[in-house]
Amino acid sequence: MSSGFSRGRNGSVVAVFEAAEVSLLRSLVSMMLGIVPPGQTSDDPLERALGIGDGEAPSDPVLARLFPSAYEDEKESVEFRRYTEATLRDGKRADARTVHETARSGRFELSPEEAQAWLRSLNDLRLTLGTKLDVTEEVHDEIAMMSEDDPRYPAYVTYDWLTYLQDSLVRALW
């Protein structure tokens, strides 16, 4: 198992993973890139130039979790989403690409900016997997009680591993 992340020199972060873990991470962020399409903007040339979208809330539960409504009021939420979602989508995709590009071997060093992108992407991966698994606060109890033969077991263990990685990275950064 990986040792996760540790503080490097000059604000960098050192990552240590086994080959199978690198493969899994790259696969997960590739999945994320498939789930989160690029931000779509309006057909209007001026709105497109300004990055303004249609404001429609996503119907997919994973996308709804990754891009939640900012307001309880539907009209305000649509308006806010019009001006922010395309940029947010593109940011999530850029973070996932950073993970994919930097996770190439078992040991590598991340700049402070790359480490922040990793932190955001690990959070997005956990939200995605957690939504698909319908994870609750009792997830650790569920994993402890779950048989390794349970078909859900690998996904739950992966979610737990992503949680460990996120915690390890936070500790290395602060």
C-alpha positions in Angstrom: 0.0 0.0 0.0 1.2 3.5 -0.7 2.5 5.7 1.9 0.5 8.6 0.4 1.9 12.1 0.5 4.6 13.8 2.6 6.1 17.2 2.6 9.0 17.7 0.2 11.4 20.6 -0.2 10.4 24.2 -1.0 6.7 23.6 -0.5 6.5 20.6 -2.7 4.7 17.4 -1.9 6.2 13.9 -2.5 3.8 11.1 -3.5 4.7 7.4 -3.1 2.4 4.8 -4.8 2.5 1.3 -5.9 2.1 0.6 -9.7 -1.4 -0.7 -9.2 -2.4 2.4 -7.3 -1.1 4.7 -10.0 -3.1 2.7 -12.5 -6.2 2.9 -10.4 -5.8 6.7 -9.9 -5.3 7.3 -13.6 -8.4 5.1 -14.3 -10.5 7.0 -11.8 -9.6 10.5 -13.2 -10.2 9.2 -16.7 -13.6 8.2 -15.5 -14.1 11.7 -14.0 -13.2 13.3 -17.3 -15.9 11.1 -18.9 -18.5 12.1 -16.3 -17.8 15.8 -16.3 -18.1 17.2 -19.9 -16.5 20.5 -20.7 -18.5 23.6 -19.7 -21.1 24.4 -22.3 -21.8 28.0 -23.0 -24.7 29.7 -24.7 -25.2 29.8 -28.5 -25.2 33.6 -28.3 -21.7 34.8 -29.3 -21.4 37.5 -26.6 -22.6 35.1 -23.8 -20.2 32.4 -25.2 -17.3 34.9 -25.0 -18.2 35.6 -21.4 -18.6 31.9 -20.5 -22.3 32.2 -19.8 -24.2 28.9 -19.9 -27.9 27.9 -19.9 -28.2 27.6 -16.1 -29.9 24.2 -16.2 -29.3 22.0 -13.1 -27.8 18.6 -14.0 -30.2 15.7 -13.8 -27.4 13.1 -13.2 -27.1 12.7 -9.4 -23.2 12.7 -9.6 -23.2 15.9 -11.5 -25.8 17.4 -9.2 -23.4 16.5 -6.3 -20.4 18.0 -8.0 -22.3 21.1 -9.1 -24.9 21.7 -6.3 -27.4 24.5 -6.5 -26.0 27.7 -4.8 -29.4 28.9 -3.7 -32.7 27.4 -2.5 -34.6 29.7 -4.8 -34.6 28.1 -8.2 -34.5 31.3 -10.2 -31.4 32.6 -8.3 -29.8 29.2 -8.6 -30.3 29.1 -12.4 -28.9 32.6 -12.7 -25.8 31.8 -10.6 -25.2 28.6 -12.5 -25.4 30.4 -15.8 -22.4 32.5 -14.8 -20.3 29.9 -13.0 -20.8 26.3 -14.1 -18.9 26.3 -17.3 -15.8 27.6 -15.5 -16.3 25.1 -12.6 -16.6 22.2 -15.0 -13.4 23.3 -16.9 -11.6 23.6 -13.5 -12.6 20.1 -12.4 -11.4 18.7 -15.7 -8.1 20.6 -15.5 -7.6 19.2 -12.0 -8.3 15.7 -13.2 -5.9 16.1 -16.1 -3.2 17.3 -13.6 -3.6 14.1 -11.6 -3.6 12.0 -14.8 -0.4 13.7 -16.1 1.6 13.7 -12.8 0.7 10.2 -11.6 3.0 8.4 -14.0 5.3 6.4 -11.7 5.4 5.1 -8.1 7.2 8.2 -6.7 6.9 11.7 -7.9 7.0 15.3 -6.6 4.2 17.8 -6.9 4.5 21.6 -7.0 2.2 23.5 -4.5 -0.1 24.2 -7.4 -0.2 20.6 -8.6 -0.8 19.5 -5.0 -3.8 21.8 -4.7 -5.2 20.4 -8.0 -4.7 16.9 -6.6 -6.6 17.9 -3.4 -9.6 19.2 -5.4 -9.6 16.2 -7.7 -9.4 13.7 -4.8 -12.4 15.5 -3.3 -14.3 15.3 -6.6 -13.4 11.6 -6.9 -14.7 10.9 -3.4 -17.9 12.9 -4.1 -18.4 10.9 -7.3 -17.8 7.5 -5.8 -19.7 8.4 -2.6 -22.8 9.4 -4.6 -22.7 6.3 -6.7 -22.3 4.1 -3.6 -24.8 6.2 -1.5 -22.2 6.6 1.2 -23.3 7.7 4.6 -21.4 8.7 7.7 -21.4 5.1 8.8 -19.2 4.0 5.8 -16.4 2.8 8.0 -18.7 0.6 10.0 -20.2 -0.7 6.7 -16.8 -1.6 5.4 -15.8 -3.3 8.6 -19.0 -5.5 8.5 -18.8 -6.2 4.8 -17.5 -9.5 3.5 -14.6 -9.3 1.0 -16.9 -11.4 -1.2 -19.5 -8.7 -1.4 -19.5 -7.3 -4.9 -19.6 -3.7 -3.5 -16.4 -4.3 -1.4 -13.8 -3.1 -3.9 -15.7 0.1 -4.5 -16.1 0.8 -0.8 -12.4 0.1 -0.1 -11.5 2.4 -3.0 -13.6 5.1 -1.5 -11.9 4.6 1.9 -8.5 4.7 0.2 -9.3 8.0 -1.5 -10.3 9.3 1.9 -6.9 8.2 3.3 -5.1 9.9 0.3 -7.0 13.1 0.8 -6.2 13.1 4.5 -2.5 12.3 3.8 -2.3 15.2 1.2 -4.0 17.7 3.6 -1.4 16.8 6.3 1.5 17.1 3.8 0.2 20.6 2.8 -0.3 21.9 6.3 
